[in-house]
Amino acid sequence: EISENEKEFRLAMDVPGVKAADIKLQLEGGEGSSRKVIHLSGERKFQRGDTTTESKFKKSITIDNTSVDTSKITANLADGVLVLTAPKKNEKPTSVQAIPITEQPHAHL
């Protein structure tokens, strides 16, 4: 389940029986990239008598780097639910920036 409010994006995922040590969470994307990908994978093992059952999961989520503060993404696992929180950036990105003009004599051109 993905939700959003004015301060953050949140992703909640049911992972019953999985421990934090069995989950791998990575953020992929270069410094100048406008999009980044959160990779989530893990596995759960059940032992019943002599039988071991393994269940694996993998999910990738693309996020807009211009609206999310990727340096502050957090994850918390409690009661079988993993919650990722991605705070929104405070400033609104602009593609146009004004350049001020001064009126002073030029140094030697």
C-alpha positions in Angstrom: 0.0 0.0 0.0 1.4 3.4 -1.0 0.1 6.6 0.6 1.1 10.2 0.5 0.5 13.3 2.6 2.0 16.8 2.4 5.2 15.8 4.2 6.0 12.3 2.9 5.4 9.2 0.8 4.9 5.9 2.7 5.0 2.3 1.4 3.6 -0.4 3.7 4.2 -4.0 2.8 3.1 -7.2 4.7 6.1 -9.5 5.4 4.8 -11.9 8.0 7.4 -14.1 9.6 10.3 -12.2 8.1 13.1 -10.6 10.2 14.9 -7.4 9.3 18.1 -9.4 8.9 16.4 -11.4 6.1 15.4 -8.2 4.1 17.7 -6.4 1.7 16.8 -2.8 0.9 18.9 -0.7 -1.5 18.6 2.6 -3.3 20.0 2.7 -6.8 20.6 5.8 -9.0 23.4 8.2 -9.7 23.9 11.6 -8.2 22.5 13.5 -11.2 19.7 11.1 -11.9 16.2 12.5 -11.7 14.8 9.0 -10.9 16.0 6.4 -8.4 14.9 2.9 -7.7 14.3 1.3 -4.3 15.0 -2.4 -4.5 13.5 -4.6 -1.8 14.1 -8.3 -1.5 14.0 -11.0 1.1 13.2 -14.5 2.1 11.3 -16.4 4.7 12.0 -19.9 5.8 9.6 -22.3 7.6 10.8 -25.3 9.4 8.2 -28.1 10.0 9.6 -31.3 11.2 12.2 -32.3 8.7 10.9 -30.1 6.0 12.1 -26.6 5.3 10.0 -24.3 3.1 11.5 -21.2 1.5 9.6 -18.2 0.2 11.3 -15.3 -1.6 10.1 -11.9 -2.6 11.4 -9.0 -4.7 10.0 -5.6 -5.4 11.3 -2.5 -7.2 9.9 1.0 -6.8 10.9 4.0 -9.0 10.9 7.3 -7.2 11.2 10.9 -8.5 14.5 12.2 -7.1 13.3 15.8 -7.6 10.4 15.5 -5.1 11.9 13.0 -2.6 14.7 13.6 -0.1 16.4 10.3 -0.8 19.1 10.9 1.9 16.3 10.7 4.6 14.4 7.5 3.5 13.8 5.3 6.5 12.5 1.8 7.0 10.9 0.1 10.0 9.7 -3.4 10.5 7.1 -4.1 13.2 4.4 -6.8 13.6 5.1 -8.3 10.2 4.7 -4.9 8.4 7.6 -3.1 6.7 7.1 0.6 6.3 9.3 2.8 4.1 9.0 6.5 4.7 10.4 8.9 2.0 10.2 12.6 3.1 9.3 15.1 0.4 11.8 17.8 -0.4 10.9 21.2 1.0 11.9 23.3 -1.9 10.1 23.2 -5.2 12.6 22.5 -8.1 12.7 25.0 -10.9 14.1 24.6 -14.3 14.7 28.3 -14.8 16.9 30.4 -12.5 17.4 34.1 -12.7 20.9 35.4 -13.1 21.5 38.9 -11.6 23.2 41.6 -13.7 25.5 44.1 -12.1 26.7 47.4 -13.7 30.4 47.7 -12.9 33.4 48.4 -15.1 34.9 45.3 -16.7 38.2 43.9 -15.7 40.5 43.5 -18.7 38.7 41.3 -21.3 
